[in-house]
Amino acid sequence: MSSDALVHDPALDPLSMLLIDNDTVVAALDILHKTVVHAGNTFRAGGLSTVVTRKDLRGHGYGLRLVSAARAEMTDLDLALFTCDRPLQPFYERAGFQVLPGTTLIGGTPEDPFPSDQPGFDKVTLAAFFSDSARQAAGTFGHSRIALHPGPIDKLW
C-alpha cells in the first residue's frame, strides 16, 4: 500500500485509540461511524476495526483494556455493530459485547456487496445496544442480514 493510500474512508469518521505503556504503543484500534437503517429504524452505529496488540505483549490484558475503553467511548451512539473472526468471540464478549446469532453484516456497497457470511469467512457479528431505541429494537438484530455498506475502502469493519 502506498503511503498516501487511505486506511479508512474519511466518511466513516474514524477515531483511532491507542494504549501506550512506557512510551510504547502496545495496542491500537479504530472506531468507525455510520448511520444504519434496520427494521425500519435509523441508528447511529460504531464498529471496531483494525484491532491489534503487539505480538510480544499479547496475553497481558492490554487488548481487553483498549477494547473495553472503545466500548465506553461508543456509548454516546445508539449501538456498536461489527464482525470478528470466530475464535475471537470470547475476547469481545469479555469486553462487554454480545453475539448476534445468525446475523450477517453486508459490507461493501449496494452495487458490490461484501457479506460477512461469504464462503471462506468464519465471522461472528457482535453488538452492544446503548440508546433506549437500540435496546428496544435489539431483538430484531439476531438472525438477520444488516445492510452496513461502509463502502469500498472499509468493506467490513
N, CA, C and O of each residue as an XYZ file, in Angstrom:
628
protein
N       0.860     -1.174      0.000
C       0.000      0.000      0.000
C       0.902      1.231      0.000
O       1.877      1.285      0.750
N       0.590      2.200     -0.819
C       1.383      3.424     -0.855
C       1.117      4.242      0.400
O       0.073      4.093      1.037
N       2.051      5.094      0.749
C       1.937      5.865      1.981
C       0.781      6.856      1.959
O       0.352      7.324      3.013
N       0.263      7.188      0.755
C      -0.849      8.124      0.693
C      -2.200      7.414      0.544
O      -3.226      8.074      0.383
N      -2.211      6.076      0.597
C      -3.459      5.319      0.499
C      -4.256      5.486      1.791
O      -3.694      5.567      2.884
N      -5.580      5.534      1.634
C      -6.438      5.662      2.801
C      -6.538      4.337      3.537
O      -6.735      3.289      2.923
N      -6.403      4.388      4.849
C      -6.614      3.208      5.671
C      -8.109      3.043      5.891
O      -8.632      1.930      5.831
N      -8.799      4.154      6.147
C     -10.245      4.152      6.348
C     -10.861      5.275      5.523
O     -10.224      6.291      5.246
N     -12.097      5.068      5.144
C     -12.851      6.083      4.438
C     -13.129      7.242      5.401
O     -13.718      7.012      6.457
N     -12.732      8.466      5.080
C     -12.987      9.605      5.971
C     -14.479      9.807      6.262
O     -14.835     10.366      7.300
N     -15.348      9.359      5.358
C     -16.792      9.497      5.584
C     -17.263      8.685      6.790
O     -18.350      8.927      7.315
N     -16.444      7.719      7.233
C     -16.796      6.896      8.391
C     -16.293      7.506      9.697
O     -16.362      6.876     10.753
N     -15.789      8.729      9.619
C     -15.345      9.475     10.800
C     -14.485      8.609     11.728
O     -14.834      8.416     12.893
N     -13.362      8.086     11.215
C     -12.550      7.179     12.027
C     -11.955      7.863     13.255
O     -11.500      9.006     13.196
N     -11.971      7.135     14.357
C     -11.359      7.572     15.605
C     -10.355      6.505     16.010
O     -10.738      5.363     16.262
N      -9.077      6.858     16.078
C      -8.038      5.919     16.491
C      -7.833      6.011     17.990
O      -7.793      7.100     18.563
N      -7.703      4.854     18.613
C      -7.408      4.781     20.044
C      -6.141      3.944     20.214
O      -5.977      2.903     19.578
N      -5.264      4.412     21.072
C      -4.001      3.730     21.349
C      -3.884      3.472     22.833
O      -4.333      4.281     23.645
N      -3.281      2.345     23.196
C      -2.911      2.081     24.579
C      -1.392      2.102     24.622
O      -0.722      1.310     23.960
N      -0.868      3.023     25.413
C       0.570      3.243     25.473
C       1.062      2.894     26.870
O       0.470      3.303     27.868
N       2.144      2.138     26.928
C       2.771      1.762     28.195
C       4.262      2.059     28.075
O       4.942      1.521     27.202
N       4.761      2.913     28.952
C       6.182      3.281     28.932
C       6.634      3.733     27.545
O       7.634      3.248     27.017
N       5.883      4.665     26.965
C       6.193      5.243     25.654
C       6.138      4.238     24.500
O       6.660      4.513     23.419
N       5.520      3.089     24.713
C       5.391      2.081     23.670
C       3.912      1.846     23.376
O       3.126      1.591     24.289
N       3.536      1.932     22.102
C       2.174      1.592     21.716
C       2.056      0.070     21.798
O       2.729     -0.657     21.068
N       1.189     -0.398     22.702
C       1.045     -1.844     22.876
C      -0.230     -2.377     22.220
O      -0.313     -3.562     21.897
N      -1.216     -1.512     22.026
C      -2.459     -1.925     21.374
C      -3.055     -0.715     20.669
O      -2.858      0.426     21.087
N      -3.784     -0.983     19.597
C      -4.414      0.093     18.829
C      -5.687     -0.434     18.192
O      -5.835     -1.634     17.957
N      -6.604      0.485     17.916
C      -7.833      0.140     17.191
C      -8.417      1.406     16.619
O      -8.020      2.515     16.975
N      -9.358      1.223     15.733
C     -10.107      2.338     15.170
C     -11.588      2.079     15.381
O     -12.056      0.943     15.302
N     -12.315      3.152     15.652
C     -13.771      3.096     15.704
C     -14.271      3.829     14.464
O     -13.905      4.978     14.219
N     -15.112      3.150     13.686
C     -15.720      3.745     12.507
C     -17.187      4.024     12.804
O     -17.808      3.314     13.596
N     -17.740      5.046     12.177
C     -19.101      5.502     12.472
C     -19.936      5.555     11.198
O     -19.441      5.916     10.130
N     -21.205      5.191     11.327
C     -22.095      5.220     10.175
C     -23.536      5.152     10.657
O     -23.823      4.548     11.691
N     -24.428      5.761      9.920
C     -25.852      5.596     10.168
C     -26.299      4.294      9.515
O     -25.989      4.030      8.353
N     -27.025      3.492     10.268
C     -27.502      2.198      9.785
C     -29.018      2.176      9.889
O     -29.589      2.562     10.909
N     -29.658      1.722      8.824
C     -31.108      1.550      8.833
C     -31.381      0.060      8.945
O     -30.882     -0.738      8.151
N     -32.181     -0.307      9.942
C     -32.507     -1.713     10.159
C     -33.919     -1.834     10.722
O     -34.283     -1.142     11.673
N     -34.691     -2.703     10.133
C     -36.070     -2.989     10.577
C     -36.887     -1.704     10.718
O     -37.674     -1.553     11.653
N     -36.685     -0.777      9.770
C     -37.452      0.458      9.752
C     -36.979      1.523     10.720
O     -37.623      2.563     10.858
N     -35.863      1.281     11.392
C     -35.311      2.251     12.342
C     -33.937      2.712     11.873
O     -33.213      1.974     11.205
N     -33.595      3.932     12.229
C     -32.293      4.505     11.894
C     -31.476      4.621     13.171
O     -31.953      5.135     14.183
N     -30.233      4.136     13.113
C     -29.358      4.115     14.288
C     -28.002      4.733     13.961
O     -27.485      4.572     12.856
N     -27.445      5.430     14.919
C     -26.054      5.887     14.848
C     -25.204      4.727     15.374
O     -25.275      4.367     16.549
N     -24.402      4.156     14.479
C     -23.640      2.957     14.835
C     -22.147      3.212     14.774
O     -21.664      4.045     14.007
N     -21.441      2.481     15.594
C     -19.987      2.471     15.565
C     -19.517      1.036     15.499
O     -20.187      0.129     15.991
N     -18.368      0.833     14.891
C     -17.810     -0.510     14.809
C     -16.312     -0.482     14.994
O     -15.649      0.498     14.658
N     -15.785     -1.564     15.530
C     -14.347     -1.681     15.731
C     -13.680     -2.155     14.453
O     -14.230     -2.969     13.712
N     -12.495     -1.637     14.209
C     -11.713     -2.009     13.041
C     -10.237     -1.977     13.404
O      -9.817     -1.238     14.295
N      -9.469     -2.779     12.713
C      -8.008     -2.834     12.856
C      -7.564     -2.925     14.316
O      -6.672     -2.193     14.744
N      -8.186     -3.821     15.075
C      -7.803     -4.046     16.474
C      -6.543     -4.897     16.476
O      -6.503     -5.967     15.868
N      -5.517     -4.413     17.165
C      -4.243     -5.137     17.188
C      -3.521     -4.879     18.517
O      -3.571     -3.784     19.078
N      -2.853     -5.925     18.992
C      -1.945     -5.822     20.141
C      -0.594     -6.346     19.685
O      -0.511     -7.322     18.939
N       0.467     -5.684     20.144
C       1.810     -6.150     19.781
C       1.949     -7.624     20.120
O       1.582     -8.063     21.210
N       2.471     -8.367     19.190
C       2.562     -9.822     19.351
C       3.308    -10.218     20.625
O       2.894    -11.139     21.329
N       4.390     -9.534     20.915
C       5.198     -9.894     22.086
C       4.553     -9.475     23.411
O       5.053     -9.829     24.478
N       3.439     -8.719     23.350
C       2.785     -8.264     24.582
C       1.363     -8.811     24.726
O       0.620     -8.376     25.606
N       0.985     -9.753     23.876
C      -0.338    -10.359     23.983
C      -0.425    -11.206     25.248
O       0.571    -11.741     25.735
N      -1.643    -11.308     25.760
C      -1.865    -12.119     26.954
C      -1.676    -11.365     28.260
O      -1.730    -11.963     29.335
N      -1.456    -10.056     28.179
C      -1.262     -9.244     29.384
C      -2.461     -8.350     29.680
O      -2.413     -7.544     30.609
N      -3.533     -8.480     28.906
C      -4.744     -7.699     29.146
C      -4.795     -6.346     28.462
O      -5.770     -5.613     28.627
N      -3.770     -5.998     27.698
C      -3.765     -4.695     27.030
C      -4.914     -4.571     26.025
O      -5.634     -3.573     26.020
N      -5.079     -5.577     25.185
C      -6.142     -5.538     24.183
C      -7.514     -5.431     24.817
O      -8.357     -4.661     24.354
N      -7.744     -6.197     25.873
C      -9.033     -6.152     26.562
C      -9.273     -4.774     27.163
O     -10.389     -4.257     27.098
N      -8.244     -4.176     27.743
C      -8.392     -2.818     28.291
C      -8.772     -1.830     27.198
O      -9.652     -0.992     27.397
N      -8.122     -1.921     26.056
C      -8.384     -0.973     24.983
C      -9.762     -1.197     24.365
O     -10.480     -0.229     24.116
N     -10.143     -2.432     24.113
C     -11.456     -2.711     23.529
C     -12.557     -2.305     24.503
O     -13.593     -1.796     24.073
N     -12.362     -2.515     25.795
C     -13.338     -2.072     26.798
C     -13.452     -0.553     26.803
O     -14.551     -0.012     26.926
N     -12.329      0.133     26.670
C     -12.351      1.597     26.606
C     -13.057      2.073     25.332
O     -13.766      3.079     25.355
N     -12.866      1.359     24.233
C     -13.545      1.722     22.984
C     -15.050      1.542     23.136
O     -15.825      2.365     22.650
N     -15.467      0.472     23.804
C     -16.899      0.262     24.036
C     -17.459      1.430     24.838
O     -18.532      1.940     24.517
N     -16.753      1.856     25.869
C     -17.201      3.003     26.670
C     -17.251      4.273     25.824
O     -18.140      5.103     26.012
N     -16.324      4.432     24.912
C     -16.293      5.598     24.022
C     -17.516      5.640     23.110
O     -17.958      6.720     22.717
N     -18.060      4.483     22.772
C     -19.183      4.413     21.842
C     -20.549      4.580     22.513
O     -21.566      4.566     21.819
N     -20.605      4.733     23.810
C     -21.910      4.768     24.490
C     -22.755      5.986     24.131
O     -23.944      6.013     24.450
N     -22.181      6.989     23.480
C     -22.997      8.120     23.024
C     -23.691      7.815     21.692
O     -24.485      8.622     21.210
N     -23.397      6.662     21.100
C     -24.062      6.204     19.887
C     -25.281      5.367     20.271
O     -25.518      5.109     21.451
N     -26.041      4.952     19.279
C     -27.157      4.047     19.548
C     -26.669      2.628     19.797
O     -27.158      1.929     20.685
N     -25.682      2.216     18.984
C     -25.211      0.839     19.118
C     -23.830      0.672     18.526
O     -23.364      1.488     17.731
N     -23.189     -0.407     18.933
C     -21.951     -0.872     18.314
C     -22.306     -2.126     17.539
O     -23.121     -2.932     17.988
N     -21.693     -2.292     16.375
C     -22.018     -3.408     15.497
C     -20.793     -3.707     14.649
O     -20.308     -2.831     13.933
N     -20.282     -4.951     14.721
C     -19.094     -5.306     13.955
C     -18.952     -6.819     13.903
O     -19.662     -7.547     14.596
N     -18.035     -7.276     13.077
C     -17.735     -8.704     12.987
C     -16.323     -8.960     13.500
O     -15.480     -8.065     13.559
N     -16.104    -10.213     13.866
C     -14.749    -10.652     14.213
C     -14.604    -12.105     13.789
O     -15.596    -12.785     13.523
N     -13.373    -12.573     13.727
C     -13.120    -13.984     13.469
C     -13.673    -14.794     14.642
O     -13.518    -14.398     15.798
N     -14.309    -15.911     14.352
C     -14.981    -16.714     15.379
C     -14.106    -17.016     16.610
O     -14.614    -16.952     17.729
N     -12.821    -17.340     16.449
C     -12.024    -17.628     17.651
C     -11.879    -16.431     18.607
O     -11.540    -16.617     19.776
N     -12.131    -15.207     18.121
C     -12.003    -14.019     18.969
C     -13.293    -13.674     19.713
O     -13.311    -12.742     20.517
N     -14.362    -14.411     19.454
C     -15.654    -14.131     20.085
C     -15.562    -14.015     21.609
O     -16.078    -13.038     22.152
N     -14.935    -14.955     22.334
C     -14.879    -14.825     23.804
C     -14.158    -13.565     24.272
O     -14.525    -12.978     25.290
N     -13.136    -13.151     23.533
C     -12.407    -11.924     23.871
C     -13.351    -10.725     23.850
O     -13.379     -9.942     24.800
N     -14.125    -10.574     22.773
C     -15.033     -9.431     22.660
C     -16.198     -9.535     23.642
O     -16.700     -8.515     24.114
N     -16.626    -10.739     23.950
C     -17.667    -10.898     24.975
C     -17.146    -10.447     26.335
O     -17.889     -9.834     27.101
N     -15.892    -10.737     26.649
C     -15.311    -10.265     27.922
C     -15.267     -8.744     27.987
O     -15.297     -8.164     29.073
N     -15.195     -8.097     26.825
C     -15.167     -6.624     26.779
C     -16.577     -6.028     26.809
O     -16.727     -4.808     26.752
N     -17.609     -6.869     26.895
C     -18.969     -6.367     27.050
C     -19.837     -6.398     25.817
O     -20.946     -5.864     25.837
N     -19.368     -7.010     24.739
C     -20.167     -7.123     23.531
C     -20.919     -8.453     23.541
O     -20.476     -9.420     24.162
N     -22.050     -8.495     22.855
C     -22.825     -9.727     22.775
C     -22.881    -10.221     21.340
O     -22.892     -9.433     20.395
N     -22.916    -11.534     21.194
C     -23.013    -12.143     19.872
C     -24.442    -12.026     19.378
O     -25.397    -12.208     20.134
N     -24.571    -11.720     18.101
C     -25.872    -11.729     17.436
C     -25.941    -13.013     16.604
O     -25.466    -13.041     15.469
N     -26.528    -14.069     17.161
C     -26.515    -15.351     16.452
C     -27.228    -15.258     15.109
O     -28.305    -14.674     14.988
N     -26.594    -15.851     14.111
C     -27.202    -15.911     12.789
C     -27.265    -14.594     12.044
O     -27.951    -14.496     11.026
N     -26.567    -13.582     12.528
C     -26.617    -12.257     11.897
C     -25.441    -12.078     10.944
O     -24.301    -12.415     11.264
N     -25.742    -11.544      9.778
C     -24.740    -11.249      8.757
C     -24.720     -9.756      8.506
O     -25.767     -9.137      8.318
N     -23.530     -9.177      8.504
C     -23.378     -7.787      8.073
C     -23.063     -7.797      6.586
O     -22.222     -8.564      6.118
N     -23.747     -6.939      5.858
C     -23.490     -6.799      4.433
C     -22.641     -5.550      4.247
O     -23.125     -4.424      4.362
N     -21.377     -5.773      3.961
C     -20.455     -4.667      3.770
C     -20.377     -4.254      2.318
O     -21.288     -4.508      1.530
N     -19.271     -3.610      1.977
C     -19.078     -3.130      0.620
C     -20.063     -2.029      0.278
O     -20.309     -1.129      1.081
N     -20.615     -2.105     -0.897
C     -21.602     -1.122     -1.361
C     -22.837     -1.885     -1.841
O     -22.767     -3.096     -2.050
N     -23.968     -1.194     -2.020
C     -25.143     -1.895     -2.562
C     -24.860     -2.520     -3.931
O     -25.403     -3.578     -4.248
N     -24.018     -1.878     -4.745
C     -23.687     -2.389     -6.074
C     -22.665     -3.522     -6.019
O     -22.630     -4.365     -6.915
N     -21.844     -3.550     -4.987
C     -20.801     -4.563     -4.840
C     -20.777     -5.028     -3.380
O     -19.859     -4.687     -2.633
N     -21.793     -5.810     -2.975
C     -21.906     -6.207     -1.565
C     -20.786     -7.149     -1.130
O     -20.225     -7.888     -1.940
N     -20.476     -7.107      0.153
C     -19.410     -7.917      0.748
C     -19.960     -8.504      2.054
O     -19.729     -7.942      3.125
N     -20.687     -9.633      1.976
C     -21.327    -10.191      3.171
C     -20.345    -10.909      4.090
O     -19.378    -11.520      3.636
N     -20.612    -10.822      5.378
C     -19.729    -11.464      6.357
C     -19.902    -12.978      6.397
O     -19.119    -13.662      7.056
N     -20.905    -13.517      5.710
C     -21.093    -14.968      5.680
C     -20.663    -15.586      4.354
O     -21.094    -16.690      4.021
N     -19.826    -14.896      3.599
C     -19.389    -15.435      2.310
C     -18.471    -16.636      2.511
O     -17.862    -16.779      3.571
N     -18.367    -17.496      1.504
C     -17.508    -18.679      1.615
C     -16.074    -18.295      1.983
O     -15.516    -17.325      1.470
N     -15.498    -19.085      2.887
C     -14.128    -18.844      3.324
C     -14.018    -17.935      4.540
O     -12.943    -17.814      5.127
N     -15.118    -17.297      4.922
C     -15.125    -16.459      6.118
C     -15.683    -17.270      7.278
O     -16.574    -18.097      7.087
N     -15.176    -17.043      8.448
C     -15.735    -17.647      9.656
C     -15.900    -16.526     10.678
O     -15.157    -16.426     11.654
N     -16.892    -15.694     10.420
C     -17.117    -14.484     11.209
C     -18.338    -14.639     12.108
O     -19.264    -15.394     11.809
N     -18.314    -13.912     13.200
C     -19.493    -13.739     14.040
C     -19.759    -12.246     14.128
O     -18.842    -11.434     14.010
N     -21.003    -11.896     14.332
C     -21.391    -10.495     14.467
C     -21.618    -10.205     15.935
O     -22.275    -10.970     16.641
N     -21.063     -9.081     16.388
C     -21.189     -8.659     17.780
C     -21.851     -7.301     17.842
O     -21.824     -6.529     16.883
N     -22.450     -7.023     18.997
C     -23.143     -5.745     19.166
C     -23.148     -5.344     20.629
O     -22.891     -6.148     21.525
N     -23.446     -4.086     20.834
C     -23.786     -3.528     22.143
C     -24.844     -2.477     21.870
O     -24.716     -1.683     20.938
N     -25.884     -2.473     22.680
C     -27.022     -1.581     22.479
C     -26.997     -0.524     23.579
O     -27.133     -0.843     24.760
N     -26.822      0.734     23.183
C     -26.629      1.806     24.154
C     -27.865      2.666     24.375
O     -28.224      2.931     25.522
N     -28.520      3.104     23.322
C     -29.662      4.010     23.469
C     -30.933      3.215     23.770
O     -30.999      2.007     23.540
N     -31.924      3.910     24.283
C     -33.208      3.267     24.552
C     -33.788      2.671     23.276
O     -34.292      1.548     23.284
N     -33.718      3.429     22.170
C     -34.297      2.926     20.916
C     -33.563      1.678     20.434
O     -34.196      0.755     19.921
N     -32.255      1.634     20.587
C     -31.497      0.449     20.169
C     -31.810     -0.732     21.075
O     -31.957     -1.856     20.594
N     -31.915     -0.493     22.379
C     -32.253     -1.591     23.293
C     -33.639     -2.152     22.984
O     -33.853     -3.362     23.056
N     -34.582     -1.268     22.639
C     -35.929     -1.725     22.305
C     -35.939     -2.551     21.012
O     -36.747     -3.468     20.868
N     -35.066     -2.233     20.099
C     -35.007     -2.943     18.812
C     -34.014     -4.096     18.811
O     -33.871     -4.772     17.793
N     -33.333     -4.339     19.906
C     -32.260     -5.335     19.956
C     -32.707     -6.697     19.430
O     -31.931     -7.380     18.761
N     -33.922     -7.097     19.716
C     -34.415     -8.392     19.277
C     -34.523     -8.542     17.776
O     -34.598     -9.664     17.276
N     -34.533     -7.447     17.050
C     -34.645     -7.518     15.585
C     -33.294     -7.748     14.909
O     -33.243     -8.002     13.706
N     -32.210     -7.662     15.664
C     -30.876     -7.767     15.067
C     -30.389     -9.205     14.926
O     -29.578     -9.487     14.044
N     -30.859    -10.119     15.765
C     -30.448    -11.510     15.661
C     -31.052    -12.163     14.430
O     -32.151    -11.807     14.006
N     -30.326    -13.129     13.852
C     -30.802    -13.897     12.701
C     -31.307    -12.980     11.586
O     -32.385    -13.192     11.030
N     -30.517    -11.968     11.273
C     -30.911    -11.018     10.229
C     -29.713    -10.688      9.345
O     -28.569    -11.011      9.665
N     -30.007    -10.046      8.246
C     -28.982     -9.538      7.339
C     -29.067     -8.022      7.415
O     -30.104     -7.436      7.100
N     -27.986     -7.391      7.830
C     -27.975     -5.954      8.081
C     -27.111     -5.262      7.033
O     -25.931     -5.578      6.876
N     -27.708     -4.326      6.327
C     -27.007     -3.571      5.286
C     -26.145     -2.498      5.936
O     -26.609     -1.393      6.216
N     -24.902     -2.836      6.168
C     -23.956     -1.880      6.744
C     -23.398     -0.969      5.647
O     -23.378      0.251      5.808
N     -22.953     -1.545      4.551
C     -22.415     -0.836      3.392
C     -21.495      0.338      3.749
O     -21.824      1.492      3.477
N     -20.332      0.036      4.364
C     -19.387      1.111      4.681
C     -18.588      1.618      3.488
O     -17.852      2.596      3.614
N     -18.718      0.972      2.332
C     -18.037      1.458      1.139
C     -16.952      0.537      0.652
O     -16.760     -0.545      1.207
N     -16.227      0.951     -0.392
C     -15.215      0.089     -0.999
C     -13.887      0.037     -0.238
O     -13.115     -0.904     -0.425
N     -13.608      1.017      0.607
C     -12.337      1.023      1.353
C     -12.446      0.117      2.573
O     -11.603     -0.753      2.788
N     -13.476      0.324      3.357
C     -13.712     -0.475      4.561
C     -14.854     -1.434      4.268
O     -15.986     -1.203      4.692
N     -14.564     -2.496      3.554
C     -15.638     -3.390      3.110
C     -16.439     -3.926      4.287
O     -17.666     -3.989      4.220
N     -15.783     -4.302      5.333
C     -16.407     -4.645      6.623
C     -15.569     -3.951      7.680
O     -14.374     -3.720      7.495
N     -16.199     -3.628      8.767
C     -15.370     -3.108      9.860
C     -15.393     -4.063     10.990
O     -14.759     -3.819     12.017
